[in-house]
Amino acid sequence: MQKLSSIERTAVARAEAADTPQDIAQLRADVLGKKGALGQALAGLKDLAPDERKKAGQKINEVKARLEAAIAAAEKRVEARADDV
């Protein structure tokens, strides 16, 4: 679970720092993609005991939802900035 917190902190910081649609696309791939950080965490669930798997899966889904919201906010910010130019 410590790793999830680290993934979340890093991804949120990257979302806040994103200046271009390409930055956001790369962030999405790095974190939410199949081979991304959360994708790897999901793949690791198979190695856990069933009761641990359920709790870990819920935690991963919570982190994923927060990251999707941070990425969506970054997209809106970048789009708004592009519209101002």
C-alpha contacts under 8 A as a table, 3 or more apart, distances in Angstrom:
res1	aa1	res2	aa2	distance
1	M	4	L	5.09
1	M	5	S	6.55
1	M	56	A	7.60
1	M	59	K	7.95
2	Q	5	S	5.22
2	Q	6	S	6.40
3	K	6	S	5.07
3	K	7	I	6.15
4	L	7	I	4.98
4	L	8	E	6.06
4	L	38	L	7.96
4	L	60	I	7.24
4	L	63	V	7.37
5	S	8	E	5.08
5	S	9	R	6.12
6	S	9	R	5.18
6	S	10	T	6.12
7	I	10	T	5.33
7	I	11	A	6.01
7	I	31	V	7.83
7	I	37	A	6.98
7	I	38	L	7.91
8	E	11	A	5.17
8	E	12	V	6.00
8	E	63	V	6.62
8	E	67	L	6.84
9	R	12	V	5.33
9	R	13	A	6.19
10	T	13	A	5.19
10	T	14	R	6.20
11	A	14	R	5.00
11	A	15	A	6.08
11	A	27	L	7.19
11	A	31	V	7.08
11	A	67	L	7.06
12	V	15	A	4.97
12	V	16	E	6.17
12	V	67	L	6.65
12	V	70	A	6.22
12	V	71	I	7.81
13	A	16	E	5.13
13	A	17	A	6.20
14	R	17	A	5.02
14	R	18	A	5.97
14	R	27	L	7.18
15	A	18	A	5.16
15	A	24	I	6.80
15	A	27	L	7.29
15	A	70	A	6.32
15	A	71	I	5.72
15	A	74	A	5.70
16	E	70	A	7.77
16	E	74	A	6.31
18	A	21	P	7.87
18	A	23	D	5.43
18	A	24	I	6.16
18	A	74	A	6.80
18	A	78	V	7.70
19	D	23	D	6.56
19	D	78	V	6.15
20	T	23	D	5.20
20	T	24	I	6.65
20	T	78	V	6.25
21	P	24	I	5.11
21	P	25	A	6.15
21	P	75	E	7.02
21	P	78	V	6.97
22	Q	25	A	5.00
22	Q	26	Q	6.08
23	D	26	Q	5.23
23	D	27	L	6.15
24	I	27	L	5.00
24	I	28	R	6.10
24	I	71	I	6.90
24	I	74	A	7.36
24	I	75	E	6.97
25	A	28	R	5.10
25	A	29	A	6.27
26	Q	29	A	5.13
26	Q	30	D	6.02
27	L	30	D	5.04
27	L	31	V	6.01
27	L	32	L	7.92
28	R	31	V	5.41
28	R	32	L	5.26
28	R	33	G	6.53
28	R	71	I	7.46
29	A	32	L	5.59
29	A	33	G	4.48
29	A	34	K	7.90
29	A	35	K	7.88
29	A	36	G	6.15
30	D	33	G	6.10
30	D	35	K	7.41
30	D	36	G	4.51
30	D	37	A	6.43
31	V	36	G	4.53
31	V	37	A	4.78
31	V	38	L	5.72
31	V	39	G	7.43
32	L	36	G	5.54
32	L	37	A	6.80
32	L	38	L	5.69
32	L	39	G	6.28
32	L	64	K	7.44
33	G	36	G	4.64
33	G	37	A	7.69
33	G	38	L	7.47
33	G	39	G	6.04
34	K	38	L	7.81
34	K	39	G	4.66
34	K	40	Q	7.22
35	K	39	G	5.50
35	K	40	Q	6.11
36	G	39	G	5.08
36	G	40	Q	6.15
37	A	40	Q	5.27
37	A	41	A	6.38
38	L	41	A	4.84
38	L	42	L	6.11
38	L	60	I	7.18
38	L	64	K	7.38
39	G	42	L	5.10
39	G	43	A	6.20
40	Q	43	A	4.98
40	Q	44	G	6.25
41	A	44	G	5.09
41	A	45	L	6.77
41	A	60	I	7.52
42	L	45	L	5.37
42	L	57	G	7.14
42	L	60	I	7.31
43	A	46	K	6.40
44	G	47	D	5.75
44	G	48	L	7.45
45	L	48	L	5.43
45	L	53	R	5.59
45	L	56	A	7.29
45	L	57	G	7.15
46	K	53	R	7.40
48	L	52	E	5.95
48	L	53	R	5.35
49	A	52	E	5.27
49	A	53	R	5.86
50	P	53	R	4.92
50	P	54	K	6.34
51	D	54	K	5.40
51	D	55	K	6.71
52	E	55	K	5.29
52	E	56	A	6.01
53	R	56	A	5.12
53	R	57	G	5.83
54	K	57	G	5.16
54	K	58	Q	6.24
55	K	58	Q	5.20
55	K	59	K	6.29
56	A	59	K	5.07
56	A	60	I	6.12
57	G	60	I	5.08
57	G	61	N	6.14
58	Q	61	N	5.11
58	Q	62	E	6.21
59	K	62	E	5.08
59	K	63	V	6.25
60	I	63	V	5.14
60	I	64	K	6.02
61	N	64	K	4.92
61	N	65	A	6.15
62	E	65	A	5.21
62	E	66	R	6.41
63	V	66	R	5.18
63	V	67	L	6.14
64	K	67	L	5.08
64	K	68	E	6.05
65	A	68	E	5.12
65	A	69	A	6.27
66	R	69	A	5.10
66	R	70	A	6.24
67	L	70	A	4.96
67	L	71	I	6.07
68	E	71	I	5.09
68	E	72	A	6.06
69	A	72	A	5.03
69	A	73	A	6.16
70	A	73	A	5.12
70	A	74	A	6.21
71	I	74	A	4.98
71	I	75	E	6.17
72	A	75	E	5.03
72	A	76	K	6.32
73	A	76	K	5.15
73	A	77	R	6.19
74	A	77	R	5.01
74	A	78	V	6.09
75	E	78	V	5.18
75	E	79	E	6.03
76	K	79	E	5.09
76	K	80	A	5.99
77	R	80	A	5.13
77	R	81	R	6.14
78	V	81	R	5.06
78	V	82	A	6.17
79	E	82	A	5.02
79	E	83	D	6.18
80	A	83	D	5.05
80	A	84	D	6.33
81	R	84	D	5.15
81	R	85	V	6.65
82	A	85	V	5.32
